């Protein structure tokens, strides 16, 4: 491709790209345009030659952008593929989708991002859903759709957002200062749609642990922006590894607490300091097991003690928690999914899903993990498993996406988060290709299907099963012992993954699959439940 730019006024522009694979973005060049004088033909050297590339043309004018962009196949300007005359009073960015072979294949034309969004909306309007009803309650969330800003692309994206049945106001926002302009646009759009904003704002950062400082920061940010009544949760962060929580405890605290823990649990102090690494597991099994148990207890108890201030500060309706991940093996650890919630460290949870990226045989693995969360949240009726359910295209298939959504709901989730539902221009690998109209229709169908029970789903509970499947702390620790690092960390990437023992996990998973397919989905118990007498509630238990 070659591009030639013309502006009716003097303008500095930068040319770059959004790519849907590594390196995710690239910068081409900058140009200084004179009024009404076309630039030279600029070679576009960084586009993806296998996939659509989003060309980003950004101006430095005070308000909006007015520019002509000509796209050709050679420096001579011939063949001329397309001329775009663009005027947007509210945004300084023009995004253009460039196919690898323009006009050669069906659907491989040059379109602006606005046109791509409009095509999807037109398809949805011409093909109305035959499922459910129009949602009123914000059960399902998303990311990477530029809805809460101004401009032509944002307006088109907002129309798609509403047409799909998305009802979240604001969504995820980062303290210390919330963008008032973003909230104002959100209010304007909700007024236009005839919707009332609900509790759909999550406050957090990449890591936003519930320290007194972070709680105070979130409160001030919400009060300053006038959204205290709209808070849904404090979000601890994304894909948090368990060992990260131990950073809340200083080394001396860990040492002192380990001594106290040994006296309380073992009636004597046998070890000066904890160590949960692989060499210790091989040389001193007792120290290894005690260290793992201690680290789990110390982390959960610390976060639980900090989290007690959240309902005191924001009220009992505001949830708190974050996102964890179990890739690449989808072996959900008990401490992350069960003990974490049983002991009050969080009232909100989910995992990164993506089962289709890691060779899992199907979406029922997500049901297995959902039942772990359900077990952890069983004693807190307000706790929410709000599960990522990815419609990514390419990546997931429509059939697996639909099955995953209802698998999550059947096994205890009471809301979904689609993550990236914007088009190619909106994100990295987290998007739906703008040509996959049916995937957007699938999102709409799921929203509408859930709307049929939106009045009762938030308070619903899975019917208890007469069958139990018992998870084992003991086997789990030794399954991961060969890749263990200190402070309950795991080295699961690289060659070390071959050292993990999967036999017991796969045995449990196989039993789970058989029971679910036999319409006997089990409740999941842990060893502590057995010790506490919970087996009396079940007719059959598998261990």
N, C-alpha and C positions, 0 to 999 in steps of 0.2 A: 504494500500500500504506500501511496504518497498522499499527503494532505496539504491543501493550500487554504490559508485563513484570511478572512477579510473582516475588518471591523469598521463601523461608521464613525468611530471616534478613536483617538489614540488609546492603545490598550496593551498591557503586558499580559501574556498568557503562558501557562505551563502546559505541557502535553505529557501525559503519563498513562498508565494502564492499571486496570484491575484484572488479575489473572486468577483462574480457578484451580491452580495447582502451583507448587513452588516455582519461583520465589514469591508468589501471591501478588506482587505489584512491581512495577518498574517505572522509571522516569525516562522520557525520551529527550525532551529539550525544552528550552524556554524561547519565546519569541517576543520581540517588541514590534507591535503593529502600528503603522501610521494610519491616519483616518482615510478610509475608502481606498487604500492601496493594498492589493493582494500581496501576501508573502510569497517567497519562493516555494516551490514544491518541496515539502519536507519529507524525507524518507522515514517511514515508521518501521523501525528495525526490531522491535521487541515483542511483536505480537506472537501469540501461541498459534503455531501452524497446524495444530490438531484439533483445537476447540475454539469456540467463540471467545474473542477477546473484547473487553470493554475499554474503549478509548475514552480517556478523561481529558477534557479541555476546560481549563479553569482560568477565569479572568480576574483581574485585580481591581475592577471598577467598584465604586462605593456601594452601588446597588445593582443587583441583577447582572444579566449578561445578554448582549446582543452581538451575534457573530454569524458569519457564513463559513461553513466548512465544506470544502470540495474534496472528494476522495477519488483517487485515480489509481491505475495500475502501473504507471511509469512516471518518470520525472518530466516527461513531455505533456502530462495531463491527459494522456490517452492510453487505454480507454477510460473515460470518465464514468465511474460507477454510480456516484450520487452527489448531489448538491443539497446541503441542509442549511436552510435559513432559520436561525434559532433566536428567539427573543423570550426571555424569562425575567420578569421584573423582580422576582423574589429569591432567585438562586444564581450563584456565580459559576455553576458547574454544568457542563453539557456532557452527557454520557452516550456513547454510540457503540452498539454491538457490531463487531467486525467478524464475519465468518471467515474460515480459512480460504474458502474458494467462493468468492462473491458471485451470486446469481447462477452458480453452476448446478446446485441441487435444490430441491424443494425445501423451502423454509430457510435457505441460506442467503437471505437478503440482508442488506445493511439497514438496521433499524435503530432509532434512538431508544433509550431505556423507557422513555414515556410511551412510545409506540408499543414496546413489548408488553408493558403493563396493560395498556388499553386493549391489546389483542386478547389477553387472558380474561379481562372483565367482559369483553364482548362475547367470548365463548361461554362464560358462565351464565350470562343473561340469556343467551340463545338456547342454552341447555339447562333449564332449571332442575334443581335437585328433586328427586322423588322420595326423599328420605326425611323423616322428622318434621321439625318446625323451626322457625326463625329463633335463634338464641337471644335471650335477654340477660342471662347471668354469665359472668366472665369465668367460666370453668377452665378454659385452655389459653395458654400463653404462647408467645413466640418471640423471636429476635430477628435482627437483620432485615427489617422492612422499614424503609424511611418514611414512616407515617407521621411523626410528630415534628416535622419541619415544614417550611413553606417552599413553594415552587411547583413547577409543572410535573416533575417526576414524583415528588411527594404527594401531590394531589391524585395522581393516577394510582400510586401505591395505596393511598388511603381508600380509594374506591374499591380496590381489590380486597383490602383488609376487611372492609365492611361487607362486601359481597360474600366473602368466605365465612362470615359469621363470627369473626373475632370481636371480642367485646372488652378487652383489657384497656384500661385508661392509664397511660403513663408507662407502666411496666417497670423494668429494672433501671434504677437511677443511682448515681454515685455521689455520696457526700464528699467533701464537706459542704458544698453549695450546689443546690439543685438548679437546673436551668429553667428560669421562670418563663422564658420565651417558649421553650418546649411545652411546658405545662399549659401555657395560654393557647397554643395551637391545638393541644389535646382537648381543651375545654371547648374551643370553637367547633372542632370536628364532632365531638359528642353532642353538642347542642344541635348541630345540623342533622345528625342522625336520630335525634329524639331520644338519646340514651342518657342515663344518669350515671356518673362515675361511681364506682364501688371501691372496695378495698383491693386495689390492684397495683400498688406501688411497692416494689421491693428495694430496700436500701442496702447497698453493699459495695464492695470493691473486690479486686482479685483475691485478696485475703482480708477479711473483715471479722476477726474473731471478737467475741462478746466481752471485750475489756471495758472497764469503766470509761476510758477515753473514747472508744468507738461508740458506745451507747450514748454518751453525751453528745458526740458529734452528730450522730444520726438524729437525735431529738432536736437539736438546734436547726439542722438542715430542714427537717420536716416542718417545724414551727415557722421558720423564716419563709418557707415556700407555701405555707397554708395548706399542707396536705396530711396533717396528723390523722384526720378521719379517713384517709385513703390508704393508710399503710396496711400492707398485707404481711410483710415479714422483714426481719433483718437477715440478710443473706450472708452466711459465713464465707462463701467463696466457691470456686469451681475446682473440681477434681482434687480435693484435699487428701493428701496422704496422711495416714494415721499418725506417723511419727512427728508431723508438723505441730500437732497439739502439744507435744512435750516441750516445745520452745516457750510455752507459757510458764514453765517451771525452771528456775535457775538450778545449776548443777548442785549447789549445796542443798537446795530444797529437795531435789531428787534423792540425794544421799540420805538425808535425814528421814524423809518419808519412807524410803526403802527399809530403813531400820525399824521404823514404827510399824510398817506393813508386816514385816517378818514376825515381830512380837505378837501382833494381832492375829495373823493367819497361821503361824507356825510355832508360836509359843517360845521362840528363841531366835537370836540373831546369828545366822550362819555365814552371811556374806557381807562384806563391807560395802560393795557397790554392785548395782545390777549390770548385767551384760547379756544381751540376747542375740549375739552374732553366731554365725554358723560354726566357727571353731569351738565356741563355748558349748554349742549343742552336742558336739562330738566328744568333748573332753569332760564336761560337767553337766550332765543332763538336769540335775536338780536346780542348779543355778540358772540354766537356760529357761526352764519352765517357770520358776519363781519370777524371773525377770520379765518374761512375757506377761504373766498375770499381773505383776505389779505395774508395768507400763500401761496396760489396758485400764486398770483401776485408777491409776494416777491421772491419766489424761481425761477419762470420763468424769471423774469426780471434780477435777479442776474446772472443766468447761461447765458442768452442771451448776457448780457454785456461782460462777460468773453469770450464767444465763438466768438465774433467779431474779436478776435486776431488770430483765427485759419486760416481763409483764407488769412489774411495779412502775416502770417508766412509761410504757406505751399502752397498757391495758391488756387484758387477757385475750383479746381478739387477735393480737399481733403475734405471728408465728416467728420461729427462729430456727435456722439450720442452713445446710449447704449441700453441695453436690460431691459425690465420690465416684470413683471409677473402679471397675473390676477387670478391665482389659489387661492383657490380651486373652485371659483364660476364662473369664466369667465365673470365677470361684469366689462367691461373696463371703467375706470374712464376718464372723459372728460379732466381733467388737464394733465394726462399722455399722452393721445393719440391725442388730438386736439390742445388745447391751447399751449402745449409744442412746437409744430412745427410752429403754426401760428405766434408765437412771437419770433421765431428764436433761441430757446434754443438748437435745434439740427436740423441736416439735414439728419440724419440716424436713423432708429428705427426698433424695432421688439419686440416680446414678446416670452415667453418660450414655448408656444404651449402645448404639452402634453395633448391635450383634452381627450385622451383615458385613461388617468390615473385618471380622476376626474368625471367620470360618465356622461359626456356630451353625448347627444344622437347621435352626428355625427359630421363630420368635417365642416359642414356649420357654426358652431359657430366660426370657424377661419375666415370664410368669413365676418361675422359680425364684428369681431375685425379688420380685414384688412380694412374694410370700415371706421372704426374710424381713422386709420392711414391715409387713403386716404383723409379723410376730413381735417385732420390736415395739410397734405402736399400739399393741392390743389393749394396754391399760390406760391409754390417754385418748379419749374420744375426740379431742380437738386436734390431735396430731394428724398431719396431712402428708401422705405420699403423693407428691405431685410430679409425675414421671415424664422425663424426656421421652419423646416418641418421634423419631426422625423421619420426615418424608423425603429426604434428600434424593434428588434426581439430577445426574446419575448417582448410583450408589444403591439405595434401597429399591425394591420393586413395589409397585402399588399394592399387590396382594399381601406382601409381607408387612407393609406399612399399616394396612387396614387390620390385619390380624394382630399386629403388635398393639395397636391402640386398644382393641377390645380385650386382649389378653391382660394388659395392665389393669384395666378396669375390673375385669372378672376376678383378679387376684388382689384387689384392695386399693389400687390407686383411685383417687377421687378427683383427679384433674390431670391434664396433660400439658406438656410444654413441647411445641413442635420445633423449638430452636430456630433454625434458619428457614424461613419460608419466603424470603425475598428471591429475586431472580439473579441471574449471573452477575449483574453489576453490583449487587448489594453486599457480597461477602467473599470469603475465600472458597473453601470446599463446602461450606454450609449454605446451600441454596437449592432451589428447584429450577431446572432449566426452563427458560421462558416458553419453550416449544411444547413442554409436557403439560398441556392444558388439563388432562385428566387427573394429574397429581394434585393440582389446586382444587379440582372438583372433589377429590377424595377428602381433602382437609375440610371442605365445606360439608360433605356428607357426615363426617364424624362429629363435627360441631352440631349439626342439626339433629343427629341421632341422640346425642347426649342432652340436647335441649328438651327432649321429651321427659327427662327425669331431673331436670336442673333444679327443681324445687326440693327434691329429696336426696339427690346424690351427695351433696356436701355433708349430710348427717348420716349417711348410710354406713353399714358395716357388713362385711362378708359373713354369711351364715357359718357358724362353727361347724367343723367337720367331725365325724365320729372316728376319724383316722388321723393318727399322728405320725410324722416323720421326724426323727430326733437328729439334730445337728450335734456334732461332737467337737468341743473345744480341744480335746486331747489329740484327736487325729489331725485336726487343722494345724495345730502348732508344729507337729512333726512333718506334715505334708510340706510345709514351707521352710523347715529347719535348714535345709542345705543352701537356701538363698537368703537366709536371715542376716540382717545387719543389726547393730545395736540400736536401742530405742525403738524397737518393734518395726524397724524399716525392712523392706524387702527389695532385693536386687533381682527383679523378674525380667529384665530386658538383657539382650545379648545372649551369649552362650549359656549363661546360668539358668535360663528357663528350662533347659533339659534336665536340671537336677530336681525339679519339683515333682513330688509324688502325687499322682492324680487318681490312683486306684479307688480310694475311699470316696472321693468326691464324685467320680463317675458312677460308682455304685449307687450312691444316694440319688444322683441325678437320674439314673436309669429307672430306679424305683419310682421317683416322682413322676417321670414321664408316663410310666405304665399306669400309675394311679389316676393321673389327670385324664388320660385317654380312656380309662375305664369309668369315667364320671365319678371318681372317688378322690377328688383333690384334697390333699391332706393339710392339716395345720402343722406348722413347724415349731418344734420345741427345742430347747437347749438342755444340756445336762443338768443345769440348775433347776429347771422345771421338774425334771424327773425326781431330783432330791427333795423338792418341795411338795411332791405328791400330786402333780397335775395329771399323771397318767390315769387317775381315777375317772377323768372326764372322757376317756376314749375307749372304744371297743377294740381297736387294733393299733399297735404301734410298731413302726419299722425303725431299726437302729443299725 
